[in-house]
Amino acid sequence: MRLPDFRRRADAVRSIPLVTVLTAWAAQRDWRDRNQWRTERGPLTVTGAKFFNWHLEEGGGGAIDLVMHLGSMEAAAAIVWLEQQLGRGPAAASSASRAWQPSPAPSSRRGAPAPPRTLHLPRASQAQLERVRRYLTGPRCLAPDILEPLIDTGRLYADPRGNAVFLMVAGKPQRPIGAELRGTGPRIWHGLAPGTSRDAGYFWVGTQGSRTIVLCESAIDAISCYQLHSKQRDTECICISTAGVRSDPPWLHCLMARSYRIYCGFDNDEPGEAASGQLISRHPSIQRLQPPAHDWNDALASQHP
């Protein structure tokens, strides 16, 4: 991207409201404080065009900075993401024939479904796979005999940056609809592959044929929960990641219609408890399964000195 073109395209997307960007990124707004958002990289405070991540002590201003922060992208990649996902600039025009047409006037859109976004899964890197293995079996204490089948089937792989990629799928064909990404370097972060549709599917691990499902907040928590329960008799289960705390994911209704016994295993913290309460109030058949530590991976790590 040449400098004049870069500036022109940056000016076209920089002023997109941060709330619009966060919604497109599937971040969760705090119902108690509308300036607070839960993202895969930690909680953000948003004030006008400014944002700040209190966990990472990083902040910035404008839509481009926000996408760079959420996706660990360079500026050029962030501009392309904004163009493609929010329909501004040449990248949006070039992708329209592949993905969706520009939004019609507001009067004609009432009740219309949201346009699909183009999924961009990271490519696999065999060279980085051992780094991902070391991270997951070391600091995360995950068992190789659970990880290897996921790797062999392509549901877990490494990308060229050394991130762990957990594939999210939908339906019996296991159609990819996105991915959870987890950094494995000194600066740990997590996010979603661009274009991921959390409403369409999920990452899962477990015993096929089991009639018990546990909902967890992340792929690593789902694997941890399954690992903890697989050691016990008569506790075979399937563990599903909701890719962030969610009080009523749309795909849950399909699982409930198939008469699964479903437990909510969200984190043992205030957001996890609040979302669990909302979920169970909507679906009283769902039961709470509280992690014995802050989350399932912490519980697993506590068993490994």
N, C-alpha and C positions, 0 to 999 in steps of 0.2 A: 504494500500500500504506500504510494508516494505521499510526500508530506502535504501538498495542497489537498489531495484527495482525503488523506487522513483527517485533516482539520475540518474539512467540509462535513464528512460523515460523523465525526465526533460531535460537532455542533448540532447535528440533527437529532442526536439521541441523548446528549448530556442532560437535557432538562426534563427527561421523562421522570414523573414523580417516583420517589423511592417506594412508596406504597404499591404502585403498579408493578415495579420490579420485584418486590418481595412476594407479592401475590403470584406472579408468574413463576417465581422460583419455588412455590409451594411452602413458603415460610408460614409459621403460625403466629397470629396476632394474640397478644395477651388480653383477655377479655376484661381484666381489672385495670389495665393501664394501656391505653391505645397507642402510646409511644413506644411500647416494648414489643419486640418480635423474637420468637424462638426460631433459630436457624440451625443448620447442620454444623455451623462453625461456632455456635454459642449464642447467647442472648445479645440482641442489638437494641440500642436506644436510638430512635429516629426523631430528629427535630428539624422539620422542614426539609432542606436538601442535604442535611448533615446526618451522619450516623456514627456510632461508636460501639465497638465490641468490648465489653468489660472483661471477658475472660482472656482475650488475647491482647488487650490494651492497644487496639488498633482502630482507626477511624478514617473518615474521609468525607468527601462531598460530591454529590452528583451521581447519576445512574451508572456511569462508566466505572467510577471508583468502587461503587457497591458491587457490581458484577465481578470486578477484579478480585474483590475481597471474598465474595461468596464462592467463586469457582477457582481461586488461585490462578487466574488467567493474566496474560499480558493485555495491554490496552487494546491492541488490534483485535484480539480474539473476543474481548468483552464487547467491542463495538459491533462485531459480526453477530454475536449472540443477541444483543439488543435489537438489531435490525431484523433478524430472523424470527425472534420470539414475539416482538411487539410491533412488527410491521412498519418499520421506518427505514428508509434508505435503500441502496441498491441490492443489498443482500436479501432484503425482504422481497423485492421485486423478482429477483432471480429464483427464489425458492417458492414463489407463489404457485407456479405451475406444478411443482412437485408436492406441495403440502396443502396450502389453503389459499383462498382468495382474500383480498383486502376486505376489511369489515364494512358491511353496509351501513347506511345511516341508522342512528339510534332508534328511530321510530319503527324500523323494519326488523330490529334485532330482538325485540322483547320476547323472552321465552326461548330464543334460539340457543342451541348447544354451543359451548365454547369451541373454537376451531382447534383441530389437532395440531400439535407441535412436532417438528421434525426431530426424531431421536438421533443423537450422536453418541454411540457407545465408544468408549476408548478402545483402541486396538490392543491386542494382547502382546505382551513382551515376555518371551521365554527367558531372556537374559535377566529380567528383574524378578522372576518367580521365586527364586531361593530367598531373596530379601523379604518378600511377602511371607513366605513360610516361616522364616526366622522370627519375624514380628508377631505372627499369630500364635506360634507355638511357644515363644519366649514370653514377652511382657503380657500377652493376652491369655496364656496358659491353655490354648485350645489343643485338643487331642489330634495328632496326625491321622489316626484312623477315621476320624470324622471329616477332616479337611480334604483328604486325598480323593474320596469319591466326588466331592464337590468340584475339585480341580479337574478330575478325569472327565466329568460331564460338562465342563465349561461354565458351571454356575459360579465359580470363583476363579479369578485369574489376576495377573499383574499387568498393569499398563506401563508404557515406557518411562513414566516418572517414578515407578516403584510403588504406586498406590495399589491397595487391594481393591478389586472390583467384584462386587457381589451382585450377580445378575438377578433382576426382578422380572418375573414372568407372569403370564395370564393363561388360564384355561388348560384343558388337557393337552393341547399341542405344546404347552410351555413356551408360548410366543414371547420373545423379549419385549418388554415395554419400558425398560429403563435399568438403572443400576445405582446402587449405593457405592460411594467411593470413600476409602479410608486411607489417609496418609500414614506412611510407615517410617518417616524420617524423624529428625529431632523436633521439628515443628508439626505436631500432630493436628490434623484437621479431618473433617468429614463433610461430604456433600453428595449431590446427585449428578449423574451424567446429564448434560444438556438435553432437554426434550423429554425427560423422564415423566411418565404419567403415573403418579402414585395412586390415582383413583382406579387404574385399570388392573393392577396386579401387585405382586409382592415377592420378596425373597423368602424362601422357606427351606427348612431342613428337618429331617425326622424320619420316622418309620412309616413307609407307605402302607395304607390300609388301617392305620390307627384312626380311631374315632374321637380322639382328644386333640384339641388345638390350644396352644398358648400364644397369645399376642404379646410381642415384645417391641421395644422402641427402636432397635437397630439390628442389623444382621449379626454383628458380633454378640449382642445379647441373646439373639435367637439361638445361635450355635452354643453359647454358654449354657443357656437354659436346657437345651436338649442334652448336652453333655452331662449336666448334673442329674437329670432325670433318667437318662439311659442307664445309669449305674444302679438304679433301684428296680426291684421286681414290680411288675404290673403297673409301670408308669410310662409305657411307651407312648410317645406323643409326636405331634408335628408342631414345630415352633415357627412362627411367622413374624417377620419384621414389618411394622407399620411405617418404617422410615421416618421416625419422628413421632412425638406424642399426638395421637389423633382420637377424637371422641366418637367418631362414627364413620370409618372408611367405607365407601360405597360397595366394595367387593365383599364386605362382611355379610351382607344380606344373603348372598348366594350360598355362603358356607352355612349360615343358620338354616336355610331352607333344606339343606342336606342332612340336618339333624346331628351335626357335630356337637360334642360337649366342649364348650369354649370357655377359656379362662383368660382374664385380663392380667397380664404379667408386667404392666408398666412399672417404671422406676418407683422406688420407695422415696419419693420426694413430693413437694407440694404440687408441681405441674402433673406428675404422674398420678397422684391421688385424685386431683380435680378431674382429669380426663377419664380416669377409671369410674369415678362416681357418675359422670355424665353418660358414659357408655352403658353402665349397668342400669341407670334410670331409664334409658331408652329401650334396653333389652334385658329385662329382669332374669332371663335364663342364663345370662353370662355371670360367672362368678369371679371374684377377685383372687388372684394368686400373687401375693406380695413377695418380691425378692427378699431373701434374708439379709441382704446388705443394700447399699444404695441401688445397685442394679445387678443383673445376673452375672455379668463378667466380674464385678467386684466380689460377688459371692463365690464364684469359681476360683478367683485369685487367692481368696482367703484360705483355701484348702491347700495351696501350694506354698510352702515356706520358702 
